[in-house]
Amino acid sequence: MEAAKPALIRETFPVGPLQCNCTIIGDPVTKKAIVVDPGGNPDLIMARLDALGLKVVSIIHTHAHLDHFLASGQMKEKTGATLHLHKEDQFLWDNLEMQCSMFGVPYTPVPAPDRWLADDEELACGCGVALHTPGHTPGSMSFWFA
């Protein structure tokens, strides 16, 4: 009989000027983590990762509105993690600076996504699946974690 896999580490907390929920999902065995929607406060996110003993390998976004990406560039720079988003939100991603300007939020440059997420794609760490759920934006994504 196969031993039960330990439960994933899951922590959600508000970040950034618009208080977007940022989620850390970590594998307690490999210590690899995914950060979902780092919408600001990169130092706070890094402190939580350090406290949990996790190394972020992937930064994923539910969609490309400004409140979900504000710390993405800084997180990528600090960790070397890859950025992921659904292709149908590329037009929003390409206009992140304009989104910030519209809402009076300081813009911090964010590099282009390393890869576009696809529906039913396994996520980094092998701990979840990306699901394309258009609605809020054309490229909205949901994530299912086992």
C-alpha positions as CSV (number, residue, x, y, z in Angstrom):
1,M,0.0,0.0,0.0
2,E,1.3,3.4,-1.0
3,A,1.9,5.9,1.8
4,A,-0.4,9.0,1.9
5,K,1.1,12.1,0.4
6,P,1.5,14.9,2.9
7,A,-1.0,17.8,2.5
8,L,0.1,20.8,0.5
9,I,1.1,23.9,2.4
10,R,-1.5,26.6,1.6
11,E,-1.5,30.2,2.7
12,T,-3.5,33.1,1.4
13,F,-3.2,36.8,2.5
14,P,-4.0,40.2,1.0
15,V,-1.2,42.2,-0.6
16,G,-0.8,45.5,-2.5
17,P,-2.7,48.7,-2.6
18,L,-5.8,47.0,-3.8
19,Q,-5.5,44.1,-1.3
20,C,-5.5,41.3,-3.8
21,N,-5.4,37.8,-2.3
22,C,-2.0,36.2,-2.9
23,T,-1.7,32.5,-2.3
24,I,1.4,30.4,-1.7
25,I,1.1,26.7,-2.5
26,G,4.0,24.6,-1.4
27,D,5.0,20.9,-1.5
28,P,6.1,19.9,2.0
29,V,8.5,17.3,0.7
30,T,10.3,19.1,-2.2
31,K,9.9,22.5,-0.6
32,K,9.0,24.0,-4.0
33,A,6.3,26.5,-4.2
34,I,3.9,28.3,-6.5
35,V,2.9,31.9,-5.8
36,V,-0.5,32.9,-7.2
37,D,-1.3,36.6,-7.9
38,P,1.5,38.5,-6.2
39,G,-0.3,41.8,-6.3
40,G,2.2,43.8,-4.2
41,N,4.3,43.7,-1.1
42,P,7.1,41.4,-2.5
43,D,9.1,41.6,0.8
44,L,6.0,40.3,2.7
45,I,5.6,37.4,0.2
46,M,9.3,36.5,0.4
47,A,9.2,36.6,4.2
48,R,6.2,34.2,4.2
49,L,8.1,31.9,1.8
50,D,11.1,32.0,4.0
51,A,9.1,31.3,7.2
52,L,7.5,28.3,5.5
53,G,10.9,27.1,4.3
54,L,9.8,27.2,0.6
55,K,11.5,28.1,-2.7
56,V,9.2,29.7,-5.3
57,V,9.7,28.1,-8.7
58,S,6.6,29.5,-10.5
59,I,4.5,32.6,-10.4
60,I,1.0,32.1,-11.8
61,H,-1.8,34.6,-12.4
62,T,-5.5,34.1,-12.4
63,H,-5.8,37.0,-14.9
64,A,-3.9,40.1,-16.0
65,H,-5.5,42.9,-14.0
66,L,-3.1,45.3,-12.3
67,D,-3.9,44.2,-8.7
68,H,-2.8,40.6,-9.5
69,F,0.7,41.4,-10.9
70,L,2.2,44.4,-9.1
71,A,5.0,42.3,-7.4
72,S,5.5,39.7,-10.2
73,G,8.5,41.4,-11.7
74,Q,10.2,41.9,-8.3
75,M,9.4,38.3,-7.3
76,K,10.8,36.9,-10.6
77,E,14.0,39.0,-10.1
78,K,14.5,37.9,-6.5
79,T,13.7,34.2,-7.1
80,G,14.3,33.3,-10.8
81,A,10.8,31.8,-10.8
82,T,9.0,31.6,-14.1
83,L,5.9,33.8,-14.9
84,H,2.8,32.2,-16.3
85,L,-0.5,33.5,-17.6
86,H,-3.2,32.4,-20.2
87,K,-2.5,33.7,-23.7
88,E,-5.9,35.3,-24.0
89,D,-4.9,37.9,-21.4
90,Q,-1.8,38.9,-23.4
91,F,-3.5,42.2,-24.5
92,L,-4.1,43.1,-20.8
93,W,-0.5,42.1,-19.9
94,D,0.8,44.2,-22.7
95,N,-1.0,47.2,-21.2
96,L,-0.1,46.8,-17.5
97,E,1.5,50.2,-17.4
98,M,-1.7,51.8,-18.7
99,Q,-3.8,49.9,-16.2
100,C,-1.7,51.4,-13.4
101,S,-1.9,54.9,-14.8
102,M,-5.7,54.6,-15.0
103,F,-5.9,53.8,-11.3
104,G,-3.1,56.0,-10.0
105,V,-1.0,53.0,-9.0
106,P,2.8,53.2,-9.4
107,Y,4.0,50.9,-12.2
108,T,6.9,48.5,-11.6
109,P,8.1,46.9,-14.8
110,V,7.1,43.3,-15.3
111,P,8.8,41.0,-17.9
112,A,6.7,39.1,-20.4
113,P,5.4,35.7,-19.2
114,D,7.9,32.9,-19.7
115,R,5.2,30.7,-20.9
116,W,1.4,30.8,-21.6
117,L,-0.7,28.5,-19.4
118,A,-3.0,26.1,-21.2
119,D,-6.3,24.5,-20.0
120,D,-5.8,21.2,-18.1
121,E,-2.0,21.9,-17.8
122,E,-0.1,20.4,-14.9
123,L,1.5,23.1,-12.7
124,A,5.1,23.3,-11.5
125,C,5.7,21.0,-8.5
126,G,3.2,18.5,-10.0
127,C,0.7,19.7,-7.3
128,G,-2.1,21.1,-9.4
129,V,-3.8,21.8,-12.7
130,A,-4.6,25.0,-14.5
131,L,-8.1,25.4,-15.8
132,H,-9.1,28.0,-18.3
133,T,-12.3,29.7,-16.9
134,P,-13.0,32.8,-19.1
135,G,-15.4,35.3,-17.7
136,H,-13.8,38.0,-15.6
137,T,-11.3,38.3,-18.4
138,P,-10.9,36.2,-21.6
139,G,-7.8,34.5,-20.1
140,S,-9.1,34.0,-16.6
141,M,-7.7,30.9,-15.0
142,S,-8.6,28.7,-12.0
143,F,-6.3,26.3,-10.3
144,W,-7.1,23.0,-8.7
145,F,-4.7,21.7,-6.2
146,A,-4.7,18.1,-5.0
